[in-house]
């Protein structure tokens, strides 16, 4: 999809949505309710447990907004991980047409194609704001949709958690030696980097993390941030809480739609879906920034030991991350096609943010 096509679709989304939800003066009923558009019922599988009201809740909000903007003609029901398929099998369910759509993190599926990681987050990659700039205006979404197309899927950004924390550990991690042999739940390319540093990497869905950490099946785990981590009870299973989450500085969550089902939708419904996905992307990030700020204070007051990763660990992780990206690019043409423009964008936007944001943050935090 060309950039101008994407922008024109966005314009269609906003314009069509405004028209569909406009209420008449006489009846106060949305135009969509009086239209000849079809009544549809879809299912959305997710990678999230229901207890996580921000991630799963935003998937539900997306479904609600689609219903509202179509006057109830288009209903999508969100299902928690395990209700229809396991949390790490969302892509497969959408690809195979088991369900029409899903909500997940693309880096769960890098074993299928390493380039899918760019849709979510890369170690030492883009912040949430930078990620949105790349996806919407830097060619990122077009590039990622091309990758997903091989799986009979079209995707749209539909959430972002913001910069994440660096995980919970049962024992302090002071240097690289302390990482050797450690069993840690961490997915994606961040997990691959940790493996390079000697960690025994585990990939578990959110619903299984607490039990594994509490029973000692794993020694450490990362999830999202203070609000969701407390919801899962991770602070009860480990007391050392590390930062920063260098592997996920701004992870995007994806709405996945089976391409055959997408093609059957009226243009009006396609436009509404794109608009609702953008809302979800904005809303989730805003919620997390608010909730995490409150929850971190609560965790620390309750005995959580907040710790920064040592420069030794961060430097080694950054070096290993860059080596991993370069290695993947040298072996995989699809990865290279996404990586090279992404890398150029990252360099350019970091140079700008050093001037406009980092200088300000450094000053006010002195």
C-alpha positions as MATLAB code, in Angstrom:
seq = 'XXXXXXXXXXXXXXXXXXXXXXXXXXXXXXXXXXXXXXXXXXXXXXXXXXXXXXXXXXXXXXXXXXXXXXXXXXXXXXXXXXXXXXXXXXXXXXXXXXXXXXXXXXXXXXXXXXXXXXXXXXXXXXXXXXXXXXXXXXXXXXXXXXXXXXXXXXXXXXXXXXXXXXXXXXXXXXXXXXXXXXXXXXXXXXXXXXXXXXXXXXXXXXXXXXXXXXXXXXXXXXXXXXXXXXXXXXXXXXXXXXXXXXXXXXXXXXXXXXXXXXXXXXXXXXXXXXXXXXXXXXXXXXXXXXXXXXXXXXXXXXXXXXXXXXXXXXXXXXXXXXXXXXXXXXXXXXXXXXXXXXXXXXXXXXXXXXXXXXXXXXXXXX';
ca = [
       0.000    0.000    0.000;
       1.450    3.356   -1.004;
       1.676    6.097    1.593;
      -0.813    8.333   -0.236;
      -3.226    5.378   -0.359;
      -2.904    4.906    3.403;
      -3.500    8.593    4.028;
      -6.505    8.633    1.716;
      -7.896    5.613    3.568;
      -7.428    7.470    6.842;
      -9.263   10.458    5.440;
     -12.035    8.141    4.288;
     -12.136    6.604    7.753;
     -12.624    9.948    9.465;
     -15.052   11.299    6.931;
     -17.119    8.150    6.634;
     -17.277    7.675   10.387;
     -18.479   11.226   10.904;
     -21.211   10.641    8.367;
     -22.266    7.292    9.776;
     -22.622    8.424   13.355;
     -24.242   11.780   12.605;
     -27.653   11.904   14.236;
     -30.697   13.302   12.494;
     -32.495   16.155   14.221;
     -35.829   14.358   14.056;
     -34.998   10.916   15.383;
     -31.575   11.166   17.016;
     -30.767    7.788   15.427;
     -27.410    7.287   13.733;
     -27.349    7.170    9.966;
     -25.814    3.713   10.094;
     -28.938    2.337   11.756;
     -31.039    3.536    8.839;
     -28.653    2.341    6.154;
     -28.739   -0.793    4.057;
     -25.383   -1.954    5.404;
     -25.276   -5.634    6.434;
     -25.523   -6.965    9.947;
     -22.299   -8.789   10.780;
     -21.101  -10.761   13.812;
     -17.364  -11.310   14.215;
     -15.196  -12.904   16.896;
     -11.909  -11.444   18.101;
      -9.407  -13.687   19.892;
      -6.768  -12.006   22.030;
      -3.508  -12.829   23.772;
      -4.702  -11.324   27.048;
      -6.414  -12.550   30.216;
      -9.584  -10.720   31.228;
      -7.960   -9.586   34.467;
      -5.850   -7.077   32.511;
      -8.435   -4.367   32.095;
      -6.166   -2.064   30.132;
      -5.001   -4.435   27.370;
      -8.032   -6.720   27.201;
     -10.255   -3.810   28.101;
      -9.020   -1.798   25.136;
      -9.723   -4.741   22.832;
     -13.264   -4.679   24.210;
     -13.446   -0.911   23.731;
     -12.444   -1.325   20.095;
     -15.295   -3.776   19.613;
     -17.704   -1.448   21.375;
     -16.717    1.510   19.205;
     -17.220   -0.462   16.006;
     -20.691   -1.354   17.230;
     -21.484    2.238   18.161;
     -20.263    3.656   14.865;
     -22.325    1.178   12.867;
     -25.479    1.609   14.893;
     -25.210   -1.965   16.125;
     -25.025   -3.453   12.633;
     -21.446   -4.700   13.028;
     -20.810   -6.553   16.275;
     -17.366   -7.871   17.278;
     -16.980   -9.901   20.481;
     -13.576  -10.078   22.186;
     -12.444  -13.351   23.774;
      -9.685  -13.716   26.347;
      -6.691  -15.967   25.823;
      -7.710  -19.604   26.080;
     -11.422  -19.084   25.520;
     -11.176  -20.042   21.835;
      -7.436  -20.420   21.197;
      -4.339  -20.104   23.429;
      -2.885  -16.630   23.810;
       0.114  -17.314   21.590;
      -1.940  -18.718   18.702;
      -3.902  -15.618   17.720;
      -2.114  -15.149   14.401;
      -2.745  -18.770   13.414;
      -6.450  -18.511   14.243;
      -6.862  -15.383   12.115;
      -4.705  -16.704    9.280;
      -6.684  -19.944    9.064;
     -10.069  -18.250    9.309;
     -10.954  -19.887   12.634;
     -11.979  -16.360   13.634;
     -12.257  -13.130   11.697;
      -9.861  -11.020   13.769;
      -7.491  -10.920   16.726;
      -5.606   -8.603   19.078;
      -2.032   -9.541   19.908;
       1.660   -8.601   19.923;
       3.460   -9.397   16.686;
       6.723  -10.403   18.333;
       5.097  -13.569   19.611;
       5.391  -14.823   16.028;
       8.942  -13.942   15.025;
       9.578  -17.663   14.629;
       7.345  -17.449   11.557;
       9.000  -14.295   10.214;
      11.558  -12.251   12.146;
      10.400   -9.031   10.445;
       7.103   -9.225   12.351;
       8.998   -7.954   15.381;
       9.128   -4.466   13.875;
       5.341   -4.207   14.125;
       5.618   -4.343   17.927;
       9.046   -3.393   19.277;
      12.742   -3.929   18.743;
      15.431   -3.882   21.444;
      16.749   -0.319   21.758;
      14.241    0.651   19.087;
      11.541    3.308   18.906;
       9.568    4.938   21.697;
       5.773    4.940   21.470;
       5.637    8.364   19.822;
       8.460    7.475   17.444;
       6.777    4.163   16.640;
       3.545    5.922   15.713;
       5.446    8.383   13.541;
       7.151    5.501   11.735;
       3.985    3.449   11.303;
       1.650    6.225   10.187;
       3.978    8.578    8.333;
       7.330    6.831    7.873;
       6.286    3.917    5.685;
       6.196    1.470    8.572;
       2.598    0.319    8.321;
       2.887   -0.316    4.587;
       6.023   -2.378    5.171;
       4.471   -4.401    7.994;
       1.227   -4.994    6.116;
       3.311   -6.451    3.297;
       4.853   -8.928    5.754;
       1.485   -9.860    7.272;
       0.041  -10.318    3.792;
       2.008  -13.555    3.470;
      -0.127  -14.880    6.336;
      -3.444  -13.875    4.730;
      -3.716  -11.040    7.268;
      -4.041   -7.258    7.216;
      -3.043   -5.445   10.397;
      -3.628   -2.075   12.018;
      -1.961   -0.603   15.126;
      -4.481   -0.879   17.971;
      -2.668   -0.143   21.216;
       0.647    0.784   22.775;
       1.772    0.207   26.351;
       4.482    2.881   26.327;
       8.011    2.208   27.546;
       7.977   -0.960   29.613;
       9.789   -2.016   32.741;
      12.723   -4.401   32.780;
      11.179   -7.271   34.681;
      10.884   -8.935   38.084;
      13.750  -10.936   39.590;
      13.905  -13.089   42.683;
      17.529  -12.095   43.252;
      19.507   -8.924   42.438;
      21.098   -8.781   38.966;
      24.249   -6.707   39.294;
      26.316   -7.838   36.315;
      26.431  -10.154   33.322;
      27.547  -13.082   35.453;
      24.282  -12.900   37.399;
      22.340  -13.459   34.154;
      24.060  -16.722   33.262;
      21.642  -19.647   33.422;
      18.786  -17.503   34.734;
      15.348  -18.782   33.653;
      13.379  -15.739   32.457;
      10.073  -15.240   30.716;
      10.749  -12.785   27.885;
       9.506  -13.065   24.273;
      10.539  -11.510   20.969;
      13.917  -10.236   19.907;
      14.477   -9.089   23.485;
      14.419  -12.744   24.467;
      16.920  -13.560   21.728;
      19.266  -10.890   23.054;
      18.894  -12.167   26.608;
      19.730  -15.640   25.330;
      22.940  -14.217   23.881;
      23.752  -12.906   27.360;
      23.331  -16.382   28.850;
      19.696  -16.308   29.958;
      17.536  -19.432   29.637;
      14.610  -17.799   27.859;
      10.996  -18.910   28.359;
       7.924  -17.678   26.445;
       4.681  -17.824   28.408;
       1.310  -16.097   27.969;
       0.360  -13.541   30.592;
      -2.024  -15.855   32.381;
       0.773  -18.321   33.221;
       3.517  -15.955   34.391;
       2.633  -15.585   38.067;
       2.352  -19.315   38.746;
       5.667  -20.019   37.028;
       7.453  -17.231   38.906;
       5.834  -17.999   42.247;
       6.650  -21.722   42.068;
      10.216  -21.125   40.929;
       9.750  -22.655   37.480;
      11.292  -19.395   36.275;
      13.607  -17.007   38.118;
      12.486  -13.795   36.458;
       9.767  -12.421   34.205;
       8.862   -9.304   32.322;
       5.338   -8.331   31.358;
       4.363   -4.693   30.808;
       4.615   -2.181   33.636;
       3.555   -1.429   37.211;
      -0.225   -1.456   36.713;
      -0.526   -4.738   34.825;
       2.342   -6.388   36.679;
       0.588   -5.776   39.974;
      -2.665   -7.090   38.477;
      -0.870  -10.349   37.697;
       0.583  -10.400   41.220;
       4.195  -10.479   40.063;
       5.256   -8.307   42.999;
       4.145  -11.136   45.296;
       6.423  -13.629   43.556;
       9.581  -11.505   43.231;
      10.665   -8.266   44.871;
      13.403   -6.837   42.620;
      11.919   -4.686   39.859;
      14.334   -3.576   37.147;
      14.302   -0.780   34.590;
      14.457    0.222   31.794;
      12.733   -2.336   29.556;
      15.241   -1.751   26.771;
      13.674   -4.468   24.633;
      10.285   -2.686   24.506;
      10.667    1.118   24.525;
       7.310    1.600   22.773;
       5.571   -1.651   21.826;
       2.592   -1.516   19.473;
      -0.195   -4.078   19.716;
      -1.889   -5.181   16.515;
      -5.404   -5.724   15.295;
      -5.173   -8.668   12.899;
      -7.915   -9.287   10.332;
      -8.240  -12.201    7.955;
      -7.689  -10.696    4.501;
     -10.531  -12.601    2.859;
     -12.949  -11.349    5.524;
     -11.559   -7.809    5.230;
     -12.137   -7.823    1.465;
     -15.802   -8.706    2.006;
     -16.452   -5.715    4.266;
     -18.236   -2.651    2.892;
     -15.875    0.313    2.545;
     -17.793    2.064    5.307;
     -17.045   -0.757    7.739;
     -13.388   -0.820    6.723;
     -13.168    2.902    7.436;
     -14.799    2.477   10.828;
     -12.406   -0.310   11.784;
      -9.392    1.846   10.910;
     -10.783    4.730   12.953;
     -11.576    2.537   15.967;
      -8.084    1.015   15.801;
      -6.511    4.483   15.892;
      -8.638    5.346   18.901;
      -7.454    2.188   20.662;
      -3.844    3.028   19.875;
      -4.179    6.471   21.451;
      -6.366    5.453   24.381;
      -4.229    2.571   25.584;
      -1.044    4.622   25.708;
      -2.739    7.463   27.580;
      -4.239    5.053   30.099;
      -0.965    3.294   30.767;
       0.974    6.499   31.348;
      -1.573    7.559   33.942;
      -2.020    4.200   35.656;
       1.647    3.200   35.720;
       2.674    6.439   37.401;
       0.248    5.718   40.236;
       0.978    2.014   40.498;
       4.755    2.357   40.684;
       4.452    4.522   43.791;
       2.151    1.946   45.347;
       4.522   -0.936   44.582;
       7.552    0.818   46.033;
       5.589    1.776   49.155;
       4.639   -1.891   49.503;
       8.215   -3.148   49.555;
       9.176   -3.578   45.893;
      12.887   -2.913   45.391;
      13.314   -0.672   42.339;
      16.633   -1.288   40.590;
      18.341    0.046   37.469;
      20.154   -2.285   35.113;
      23.890   -1.735   35.390;
      25.755    0.035   32.554;
      27.584   -3.262   31.968;
      24.345   -5.104   31.243;
      22.838   -2.297   29.144;
      25.959   -1.897   27.022;
      26.236   -5.635   26.416;
      22.529   -5.833   25.552;
      22.762   -2.928   23.134;
      25.772   -4.453   21.387;
      24.064   -7.840   21.115;
      20.855   -6.195   19.850;
      22.602   -4.428   17.010;
      24.484   -7.588   16.079;
      21.191   -9.509   15.990;
      19.550   -6.951   13.700;
      22.504   -6.918   11.339;
      22.688  -10.703   11.280;
      18.994  -11.059   10.481;
      19.269   -8.463    7.730;
      22.202  -10.284    6.144;
      20.308  -13.587    6.047;
      16.715  -12.546    5.318;
      15.697  -10.289    2.410;
      12.265   -9.601    3.941;
      13.830   -8.550    7.237;
      16.363   -6.374    5.414;
      13.632   -4.628    3.412;
      11.990   -3.478    6.659;
      15.145   -2.989    8.711;
      17.106   -0.628    6.471;
      14.440    2.111    6.150;
      13.505    1.576    9.827;
      17.142    2.096   10.815;
      17.370    5.282    8.755;
      14.150    6.550   10.343;
      15.425    5.694   13.832;
      18.627    7.672   13.311;
      16.782   10.688   11.948;
      14.077   10.867   14.605;
      16.551   10.299   17.439;
      18.605   13.253   16.203;
      15.455   15.385   16.286;
      14.303   14.139   19.694;
      17.703   14.845   21.217;
      17.056   18.488   20.377;
      13.369   18.890   21.140;
      12.599   16.403   23.949;
      15.735   15.018   25.555;
      17.209   18.463   26.164;
      14.006   19.536   27.883;
      13.732   16.342   29.956;
      17.359   16.593   31.066;
      16.849   20.181   32.171;
      13.640   19.736   34.161;
      14.939   16.558   35.847;
      18.221   18.099   37.051;
];
